[in-house]
Amino acid sequence: NYMNLAIARSIKRASEVGLRKVVGAVRSQLIAQFLGESVCIALFSFILAVGLTYALLPFFGTIIDRPVGFNFIANPWLLPGLLLTALIVGVMSGSYPALIMSALKPMEVLKSKLNAKVSGFSLQQFLIVFQFASSIVLVICSLVIYQQLNFMKEKELGFNKEDVVVVQLKDRSLLTKFHTLSNELSQYPDVVATTLTSHVPVNISSSTLIKKNPSDKDNLAIYQWSVEDKFLDVFGVRLVAGRNFSNDLKTDAQEYFIINETAALALGWTPQEAVGQQVDYEGPKTIIGVVNDFHMFSMHLPIQPLLVRYSDTRGRFISLKIKNENIPQTLAFIEQVFKKYSVYPFEYEFLSDTHNDLYKSELKLGEVFGFFTIVSMIIASLGLFGLAAFTTSQRTKEIGIRKVLGASIRSIVLLLSKNILILVLIGFVIAIPLGWYSMTLWLQDFAYKIRLTWSIFGLSGMLAFIIALISIGYQSIKSAAANPVESLKSE
């Protein structure tokens, strides 16, 4: 971008270069002058960058969810390394304009034949295409990540995660007091139901093996979840067939269990057929019910077979379904009851927050991509601004002649914008396969995902073209609206 802007700016200094050569300046002196200016700008930018870095590092640390250090004393190589970087950037960005301007012949410059000699256009075209292709790829990635996150938020989970308070049991003595604790909690009108479980529904990690018949050689790997009988009321899991566990039937803990729809299918039954069937699970056990499939993990993984067994004495979590009114008062009551039965500090988490933590890395990735997409589009816009300035500087007299001959401002703006918008279009065409391929790879990590549609790519391209029009519009309209007398009076 600095090259593009410097080339456009240096055209206005062509007469200076011609006069300096006439009075004896050699090419090396001109190169040193232009490079010196570029290096000075880079060094001033370095000072500004250090200040911005100190100001923005805490914000950036929250985006990537980790602290980032920036200490010149702790790292003695940091300051020399950054100074060397600024020097290299200054030399590289200033080299092209310096070489172009120092090569101009004074007679041609002073005769206003500059346009034929300043030819950085092919490099500028490449830079614009590269910048916009990169920016559009980032826009595509940001849109896909946003849509996938939105899809995961809105997809039916198979259970209700809202207004469920989860308390992890650090005091194991509460297990023997669970029914007393549950009865007291249920007295409060805003506590709907209470249950004891070995895991929360979003992270059931325990597994076991069962057999359809004791004589079978093959086992079915199946996840297992220990629950108390109110788990359907707390988590909103639906019973598809059969019955739920009962506190009054002690045999439910030893002889019966419930499975999910995926487990029934894996065993070769429909939910209705599965009820009453016996399988080998630590001896013969009978299936008394089938619950609907629900997401036991993040959507990176498909729904797995699940075995649900009854237990009111084993568990690590007490979960409470509460009403979404007067939540602070309800939480205060729950804490008061827990403190009556345990000396441990009362700590809780909402199930919805636990579920959101499953996608913490994706949320951070979306924030990072969004941040860099904005930065990338701003940088690409500066490049377009430089190219537009360069183009209009080269065609000043042509614009004046066209206006004298009756050309409208609209036709001139279209003339100046057309070639630049073609470069943006080329960048868009290059970006489509790159964005599609990278996001296809990323989405492979999800068992449940969105489809890549043309609307994502169309929106990315439309956004790029709008930003491009805004970037080049100022220069184009300014040149088109200029008085032609100003550009033609020296002819």
C-alpha positions in Angstrom: 0.0 0.0 0.0 2.8 2.4 0.8 4.3 1.6 -2.7 0.9 2.4 -4.3 0.5 5.6 -2.4 4.1 6.7 -2.8 4.0 6.2 -6.6 0.8 8.3 -6.8 2.3 11.0 -4.6 5.7 11.0 -6.3 4.1 11.9 -9.7 3.4 15.4 -8.2 7.1 15.6 -7.5 8.3 14.8 -11.0 9.2 18.4 -11.8 11.3 18.5 -8.6 13.2 15.4 -9.8 13.7 16.9 -13.2 15.0 20.2 -11.8 17.3 18.4 -9.3 18.8 16.4 -12.2 19.3 19.6 -14.3 21.2 21.3 -11.5 23.5 18.2 -11.1 21.8 15.7 -8.8 22.9 12.1 -9.6 20.6 9.1 -9.5 22.1 7.7 -6.2 21.3 11.0 -4.4 17.7 10.8 -5.6 17.4 7.2 -4.5 18.8 8.1 -1.1 16.3 10.9 -0.8 13.3 8.8 -1.5 14.5 5.8 0.5 15.4 8.2 3.4 11.8 9.6 3.4 10.4 6.1 3.3 12.6 4.9 6.2 11.7 7.9 8.3 8.0 7.2 7.8 8.6 3.6 8.8 10.5 4.6 11.9 7.8 7.1 12.9 5.2 4.3 12.3 7.3 2.0 14.5 7.0 4.5 17.4 3.3 4.8 16.9 3.0 1.0 16.6 4.7 0.4 19.9 2.2 2.8 21.6 -0.8 1.1 19.9 0.5 -2.3 20.8 0.7 -1.4 24.5 -2.9 0.0 24.3 -4.4 -2.9 22.3 -2.6 -5.9 23.8 -5.1 -6.4 26.7 -8.0 -6.3 24.1 -6.2 -8.7 21.8 -5.4 -11.0 24.8 -9.1 -11.3 25.6 -9.8 -12.2 21.9 -7.3 -15.1 21.9 -8.0 -15.9 25.5 -4.4 -15.8 26.7 -2.1 -13.1 28.0 0.4 -11.6 25.6 3.7 -10.1 26.8 5.4 -7.1 25.3 8.5 -6.2 27.4 11.7 -4.7 26.0 13.6 -5.3 29.2 12.7 -9.0 29.6 13.5 -9.6 25.9 16.6 -7.6 24.9 16.4 -8.8 21.2 12.9 -7.3 20.8 13.8 -3.7 20.3 16.7 -4.3 17.9 14.5 -6.8 16.0 11.6 -4.4 15.6 13.9 -1.6 14.6 15.5 -3.8 12.0 12.0 -4.8 10.8 11.0 -1.1 10.5 14.2 -0.4 8.5 13.6 -3.3 6.1 10.0 -2.3 5.6 11.1 1.3 4.9 13.7 0.2 2.4 11.4 -2.3 0.6 8.4 -0.1 0.4 10.4 2.9 -0.7 12.6 1.1 -3.2 10.1 0.8 -6.1 9.1 4.5 -6.1 12.7 5.5 -5.6 13.9 3.5 -8.6 11.1 4.7 -10.8 11.5 8.4 -10.0 15.3 8.4 -10.1 15.2 6.9 -13.6 13.2 9.8 -15.1 14.9 11.9 -17.7 14.8 15.6 -17.0 13.8 16.7 -20.5 10.8 14.3 -20.7 9.7 15.3 -17.2 9.9 19.0 -17.9 8.0 18.5 -21.2 5.2 16.8 -19.3 5.8 13.3 -20.8 5.8 11.7 -17.4 2.8 9.4 -18.0 4.7 7.4 -20.5 7.6 6.8 -18.1 6.0 6.1 -14.7 5.0 2.4 -15.0 4.3 0.8 -11.7 0.9 -0.2 -12.8 1.4 -3.9 -13.3 2.9 -4.3 -9.8 0.0 -2.2 -8.4 -2.5 -4.4 -10.2 -0.9 -7.5 -8.7 -0.9 -6.0 -5.2 -4.6 -5.0 -5.4 -5.6 -8.5 -6.7 -3.6 -10.2 -4.0 -4.9 -8.0 -1.2 -8.6 -8.3 -2.2 -8.3 -12.0 -2.8 -6.9 -12.4 0.7 -9.5 -10.1 2.2 -12.4 -11.9 0.5 -11.1 -15.2 1.7 -11.2 -13.9 5.2 -14.7 -12.5 4.7 -15.8 -16.0 3.5 -14.2 -17.6 6.5 -15.8 -15.2 8.9 -19.2 -15.7 7.4 -19.0 -19.5 7.4 -17.7 -19.5 11.0 -20.6 -17.2 12.0 -23.2 -19.3 10.3 -21.8 -22.5 11.8 -21.8 -21.0 15.3 -25.4 -19.7 14.7 -26.4 -23.2 13.4 -25.0 -24.8 16.5 -26.8 -22.3 18.8 -30.2 -22.8 17.1 -30.1 -26.5 16.4 -32.5 -28.6 18.5 -30.3 -30.3 21.1 -33.0 -32.9 22.2 -33.0 -31.5 25.8 -33.6 -28.1 27.4 -30.5 -26.3 28.5 -32.2 -23.0 29.6 -32.9 -22.2 33.3 -31.1 -25.3 34.6 -28.8 -24.7 37.5 -26.0 -27.3 38.0 -24.2 -27.7 41.3 -21.2 -30.0 41.2 -21.0 -32.0 44.5 -17.7 -31.5 46.3 -19.2 -32.7 49.5 -20.0 -36.4 49.0 -22.0 -36.5 52.2 -24.8 -34.7 50.3 -25.5 -38.0 48.4 -27.0 -39.5 51.6 -29.1 -36.3 52.1 -30.2 -35.9 48.5 -33.9 -36.7 49.0 -34.1 -34.4 52.1 -32.3 -31.7 50.2 -34.5 -32.2 47.1 -37.7 -32.1 49.2 -36.7 -28.8 50.8 -35.7 -27.2 47.5 -39.0 -28.3 46.0 -40.9 -26.3 48.6 -39.8 -23.0 46.9 -42.4 -22.1 44.2 -39.7 -21.1 41.5 -37.9 -24.5 41.8 -39.6 -26.8 39.3 -37.7 -30.0 39.8 -34.4 -31.4 41.2 -32.4 -34.4 40.1 -29.1 -36.2 40.8 -26.9 -37.3 37.8 -23.4 -38.7 37.2 -22.9 -36.2 34.3 -24.6 -33.2 32.8 -26.3 -33.9 29.4 -23.7 -32.0 27.4 -20.7 -34.1 28.5 -21.6 -37.8 29.2 -18.1 -39.4 29.1 -18.6 -42.7 30.9 -19.0 -45.8 28.7 -19.5 -49.6 28.9 -20.2 -52.7 26.8 -23.4 -54.6 26.4 -24.5 -57.6 24.3 -27.9 -58.2 22.7 -27.6 -61.9 23.6 -25.3 -63.4 26.2 -24.0 -65.8 23.5 -23.0 -63.0 21.1 -19.3 -62.5 20.5 -19.6 -58.8 19.5 -20.2 -56.2 22.1 -21.9 -52.8 21.6 -19.9 -49.9 23.0 -22.5 -47.7 24.7 -22.3 -44.5 26.9 -23.9 -44.8 30.3 -25.6 -42.1 32.5 -26.7 -42.5 36.0 -29.8 -40.5 36.9 -32.5 -40.0 39.5 -36.1 -40.3 38.3 -36.7 -36.5 37.9 -34.2 -36.2 35.1 -36.9 -36.0 32.5 -38.5 -33.0 34.2 -35.2 -31.2 34.8 -33.6 -31.6 31.4 -36.7 -31.8 29.2 -35.7 -35.1 27.7 -38.7 -36.9 26.1 -39.8 -40.5 26.7 -40.4 -42.0 23.3 -41.6 -45.4 24.5 -42.1 -47.3 27.7 -41.9 -45.8 31.2 -39.6 -43.7 33.3 -37.8 -44.9 36.5 -39.8 -44.8 39.8 -38.4 -43.9 43.2 -41.0 -46.4 44.7 -39.7 -49.4 42.7 -36.3 -50.5 44.2 -35.9 -53.1 41.4 -35.4 -50.2 38.9 -31.8 -49.8 40.1 -30.9 -53.5 39.8 -32.9 -54.9 36.9 -34.0 -52.2 34.5 -32.6 -49.4 32.4 -33.5 -46.9 29.7 -31.8 -46.4 26.3 -31.9 -43.8 23.6 -33.2 -44.1 20.0 -29.7 -44.6 18.6 -29.0 -47.5 21.0 -32.3 -49.1 20.0 -31.4 -48.8 16.3 -27.9 -50.2 17.0 -29.5 -53.2 18.7 -31.8 -53.7 15.7 -35.1 -52.5 17.3 -37.6 -49.7 16.9 -38.2 -47.8 20.2 -41.5 -49.6 20.7 -39.9 -53.0 20.0 -37.0 -52.3 22.4 -39.3 -51.9 25.5 -39.4 -55.2 27.4 -36.3 -56.7 25.6 -33.5 -58.1 27.7 -29.8 -57.5 27.0 -26.6 -58.7 28.7 -25.4 -55.8 30.9 -23.6 -57.1 34.0 -26.1 -59.9 33.7 -29.6 -59.9 32.1 -31.3 -56.6 32.4 -34.6 -55.4 30.9 -35.2 -52.2 28.9 -38.2 -50.3 30.3 -38.1 -47.2 28.2 -36.6 -45.3 25.3 -35.8 -41.6 25.4 -35.3 -39.3 22.4 -31.8 -38.8 21.0 -30.0 -35.7 22.4 -26.6 -34.2 21.9 -24.4 -35.6 24.6 -21.3 -33.8 23.3 -20.5 -30.9 21.0 -21.6 -31.1 17.4 -18.1 -32.2 16.4 -19.4 -35.7 17.2 -22.5 -37.6 16.2 -25.1 -38.8 18.7 -24.0 -42.1 20.3 -25.9 -45.0 21.8 -26.7 -44.3 25.4 -27.7 -46.4 28.4 -29.5 -44.6 31.3 -29.6 -46.4 34.7 -31.3 -45.4 37.9 -29.3 -44.3 41.0 -30.2 -42.0 43.8 -27.0 -42.6 45.8 -24.4 -42.1 43.1 -23.8 -38.9 41.3 -21.6 -35.8 40.9 -24.1 -33.2 40.0 -27.4 -31.9 41.4 -29.4 -30.1 38.7 -32.4 -27.8 39.3 -34.9 -26.7 36.8 -36.0 -23.2 37.9 -38.5 -20.6 36.5 -36.9 -17.7 34.6 -38.5 -15.1 36.9 -36.9 -13.9 40.1 -33.7 -15.8 39.3 -31.5 -13.9 41.9 -33.9 -14.6 44.7 -34.2 -18.3 43.6 -30.4 -18.7 43.6 -30.2 -17.1 47.0 -32.7 -19.6 48.4 -30.8 -22.5 46.8 -27.6 -21.3 48.3 -29.2 -21.0 51.7 -30.5 -24.6 51.6 -27.2 -26.0 50.4 -25.3 -24.2 53.2 -27.6 -25.9 55.8 -26.3 -29.3 54.7 -22.7 -28.6 53.7 -19.8 -26.5 54.9 -18.4 -26.3 51.3 -18.7 -23.0 49.4 -21.8 -22.9 47.2 -20.8 -22.9 43.5 -23.1 -23.3 40.6 -23.2 -22.9 36.8 -26.1 -22.6 34.4 -26.3 -25.6 31.9 -26.5 -23.1 29.0 -23.1 -21.7 30.0 -21.7 -25.2 30.2 -23.0 -25.9 26.7 -21.6 -22.7 25.3 -18.1 -23.7 26.7 -18.1 -26.6 24.3 -17.7 -24.0 21.5 -15.3 -21.7 23.3 -12.5 -22.2 20.7 -14.9 -21.7 17.8 -16.2 -18.5 19.4 -12.7 -17.2 19.8 -11.8 -18.2 16.3 -14.8 -16.3 15.0 -13.7 -13.2 16.9 -10.1 -13.4 15.7 -11.2 -13.9 12.1 -13.7 -11.0 12.4 -10.9 -8.8 13.8 -8.5 -9.6 11.0 -11.1 -9.4 8.3 -11.9 -5.8 9.3 -8.1 -5.0 9.4 -7.6 -6.7 6.1 -10.4 -4.9 4.4 -9.1 -1.5 5.7 -5.6 -2.3 4.3 -7.0 -3.4 1.0 -9.1 -0.2 0.8 -6.0 1.9 1.3 -4.4 0.0 -1.6 -7.4 0.8 -3.8 -7.2 4.5 -2.7 -3.6 4.6 -3.8 -4.3 3.0 -7.1 -7.2 5.3 -7.7 -5.0 8.3 -6.9 -2.3 7.0 -9.3 -4.8 6.4 -12.1 -6.5 9.8 -11.8 -3.1 11.5 -11.7 -2.1 9.8 -15.0 -5.4 10.7 -16.7 -5.9 14.3 -15.5 -5.6 15.8 -19.0 -7.7 13.1 -20.6 -10.5 13.8 -18.1 -10.3 17.5 -18.9 -10.6 16.9 -22.6 -13.5 14.5 -22.1 -15.3 17.1 -20.0 -14.7 19.8 -22.6 -16.2 17.5 -25.2 -19.3 17.0 -23.1 -18.6 13.9 -21.0 -20.8 13.7 -17.8 -19.4 13.2 -14.3 -21.1 9.8 -14.2 -19.4 8.5 -17.4 -16.0 9.7 -16.1 -16.5 8.1 -12.7 -17.4 4.9 -14.5 -14.4 5.2 -16.8 -12.0 5.6 -13.9 -13.6 2.9 -11.7 -14.1 0.2 -14.4 -10.5 -1.1 -14.6 -10.1 -1.1 -10.8 -13.4 -2.9 -10.2 -12.2 -5.5 -12.7 -9.2 -6.1 -10.5 -11.5 -6.6 -7.5 -13.5 -9.1 -9.6 -10.3 -11.0 -10.4 -9.5 -11.1 -6.7 -13.0 -12.4 -6.0 -12.7 -15.2 -8.6 -9.4 -16.3 -7.1 -10.8 -16.1 -3.5 -13.8 -18.4 -4.2 -12.0 -21.7 -4.6 -9.5 -20.8 -1.8 -12.3 -19.9 0.6 -14.4 -22.9 -0.4 -11.5 -25.3 0.1 -10.3 -23.9 3.5 -13.9 -23.8 4.9 -14.7 -27.3 3.6 -11.6 -28.6 5.5 -12.7 -26.7 8.7 -16.3 -28.0 8.5 -15.0 -31.6 8.3 -14.4 -31.5 12.1 -18.2 -31.2 12.7 -20.6 -34.1 12.5 -23.5 -31.5 12.2 -22.7 -28.6 9.9 -24.0 -26.0 7.5 -23.8 -26.4 3.7 -21.6 -24.0 1.8 -24.0 -22.1 -0.4 -23.4 -19.5 -3.1 -25.1 -16.9 -0.9 -22.0 -16.9 1.3 -19.7 -16.2 -1.6 -22.1 -13.7 -3.2 -22.4 -11.8 0.1 -18.5 -11.7 0.4 -18.2 -10.4 -3.2 -20.9 -7.8 -2.7 -19.2 -6.6 0.5 -15.8 -6.4 -1.3 -17.4 -4.4 -4.2 -19.1 -2.0 -1.9 -15.9 -1.3 0.0 -14.0 -0.9 -3.3 -16.6 1.6 -4.6 -16.3 3.6 -1.4 -12.5 3.5 -1.6 -12.2 4.7 -5.2 -15.3 6.8 -5.3 -13.7 9.9 -3.6 -10.8 10.1 -6.0 -13.0 9.4 -9.1 -15.7 11.9 -8.2 -13.1 14.5 -7.2 -11.3 14.2 -10.6 -14.5 14.0 -12.6 -15.9 17.2 -10.8 -12.7 19.2 -11.3 -12.6 22.2 -13.6 -11.1 21.1 -16.9 -9.5 24.6 -17.3 -7.1 23.7 -14.4 -5.7 20.6 -16.2 -5.6 22.1 -19.7 -4.5 25.7 -19.1 -0.8 24.8 -19.6 -1.4 23.1 -23.0 
